[in-house]
Every structure is written in C-alpha cells, then in structure tokens.
Amino acid sequence: MENTEMNRSEMHEKIDAKTFLIGAIVGGVFGAATALLLTPKSGKEIRGGLSGQFDSLKNKSNQLKTIASEKGTEFIALTKEKSSQLRDMTIDKGTNIAETVKEKTKHLAEKASK
C-alpha cells in the first residue's frame, strides 16, 4: 500500500513539474510578445506613426466628404422630383374637386329651381 501511495506521490510531482514547465514556457512566450508590443518607440517612430495615421484620417475624411456631397446632390434631386410630383398630384386633385363641386352645385341649383 505504501508503494502505491509513493507511486501516486511521484506521479503527482512529475505532473506538477510538467505543468509548471509548460506554464513557464507559455508565460515566457506571452511575456516576450507583450514586451515587444509595449516597448516605447523613439520620437521619430512616434512622429512617423502619427503622420501616417493623420494622412490616413485625412484621406478617409475626404472620401466621406465626397460621398456626403454625392448623397446630398442625389437627395436634393430626389426631393425636387418628389415635390414636383406631389405638386402636380395636388393640382389634379384640386381641379377634380373643384369640378365635382361645380357639378354638384349646378345640379342642386337645377333641382332648387324646379
């Protein structure tokens, strides 16, 4: 029985050592990657990075300005077209109503005179 307990204890130590070694290797890799990513840059590198980001932002804002201008022009044209259609439809409906009122009034006047 002592032999079985001893084997278990040795196995536990081997597993613990193996786990520790794997953890140390993985931790070392992550630590090295973090150090590379977070290492401060020189002023020249920072200025170059900021300049590149500024140029990228400037280009993107110019693209968005162009898109907004095109969409605005399209919106204005569509609004003019729809308002013209609405105006024409309103005139037609108004004319139809006026004609209907005239006819009804004439019909009532004829009925009243009989």
PEZIHU-V255361 format. One record per residue. N is the residue number from 1. RES is the residue in one letter. SS is DSSP state (H for helix, E for strand, C for the rest). PHI is phi in whole degrees, -180 to 180 (NA if undefined). BURIAL is + if it has 9 or more other ideal C-beta (glycine too) atoms within 8 Angstrom, else -. Layout:
n->{N & N}
res->{RES & RES}
ss->{SS & SS}
phi->{PHI & PHI}
burial->{BURIAL & BURIAL}
This chain:
n->{1 & 2 & 3 & 4 & 5 & 6 & 7 & 8 & 9 & 10 & 11 & 12 & 13 & 14 & 15 & 16 & 17 & 18 & 19 & 20 & 21 & 22 & 23 & 24 & 25 & 26 & 27 & 28 & 29 & 30 & 31 & 32 & 33 & 34 & 35 & 36 & 37 & 38 & 39 & 40 & 41 & 42 & 43 & 44 & 45 & 46 & 47 & 48 & 49 & 50 & 51 & 52 & 53 & 54 & 55 & 56 & 57 & 58 & 59 & 60 & 61 & 62 & 63 & 64 & 65 & 66 & 67 & 68 & 69 & 70 & 71 & 72 & 73 & 74 & 75 & 76 & 77 & 78 & 79 & 80 & 81 & 82 & 83 & 84 & 85 & 86 & 87 & 88 & 89 & 90 & 91 & 92 & 93 & 94 & 95 & 96 & 97 & 98 & 99 & 100 & 101 & 102 & 103 & 104 & 105 & 106 & 107 & 108 & 109 & 110 & 111 & 112 & 113 & 114}
res->{M & E & N & T & E & M & N & R & S & E & M & H & E & K & I & D & A & K & T & F & L & I & G & A & I & V & G & G & V & F & G & A & A & T & A & L & L & L & T & P & K & S & G & K & E & I & R & G & G & L & S & G & Q & F & D & S & L & K & N & K & S & N & Q & L & K & T & I & A & S & E & K & G & T & E & F & I & A & L & T & K & E & K & S & S & Q & L & R & D & M & T & I & D & K & G & T & N & I & A & E & T & V & K & E & K & T & K & H & L & A & E & K & A & S & K}
ss->{C & H & H & H & H & H & H & H & H & H & H & H & H & H & H & H & H & H & H & H & H & H & H & H & H & H & H & H & H & H & H & H & H & H & H & H & H & H & C & C & C & C & H & H & H & H & H & H & H & H & H & H & H & H & H & H & H & H & H & H & H & H & H & H & H & H & H & H & H & H & H & H & H & H & H & H & H & H & H & H & H & H & H & H & H & H & H & H & H & H & H & H & H & H & H & H & H & H & H & H & H & H & H & H & H & H & H & H & H & H & H & H & H & C}
phi->{NA & -63 & -64 & -66 & -64 & -68 & -63 & -62 & -64 & -66 & -63 & -61 & -66 & -66 & -65 & -62 & -67 & -64 & -62 & -63 & -64 & -62 & -61 & -66 & -65 & -61 & -62 & -64 & -64 & -64 & -64 & -65 & -64 & -64 & -62 & -66 & -74 & -102 & -67 & -61 & -98 & -74 & -59 & -64 & -66 & -65 & -61 & -62 & -65 & -65 & -64 & -63 & -67 & -63 & -62 & -63 & -64 & -63 & -63 & -64 & -67 & -65 & -63 & -64 & -63 & -63 & -62 & -63 & -64 & -63 & -64 & -64 & -63 & -62 & -64 & -64 & -63 & -65 & -64 & -62 & -63 & -67 & -68 & -66 & -62 & -65 & -61 & -61 & -65 & -65 & -61 & -61 & -64 & -62 & -63 & -61 & -66 & -62 & -64 & -63 & -64 & -59 & -62 & -65 & -65 & -62 & -64 & -66 & -65 & -65 & -67 & -69 & -79 & -83}
burial->{- & - & - & - & - & - & - & - & - & - & - & - & - & - & - & - & - & - & - & - & - & - & - & - & - & - & - & - & - & - & - & - & - & - & - & - & - & - & - & - & - & - & - & - & - & + & - & - & + & - & - & - & - & - & - & - & - & - & - & - & - & - & - & - & - & - & - & - & - & - & - & - & - & - & - & - & - & - & - & - & - & - & - & - & - & - & - & - & - & - & - & - & - & - & - & - & - & - & - & - & - & - & - & - & - & - & - & - & - & - & - & - & - & -}
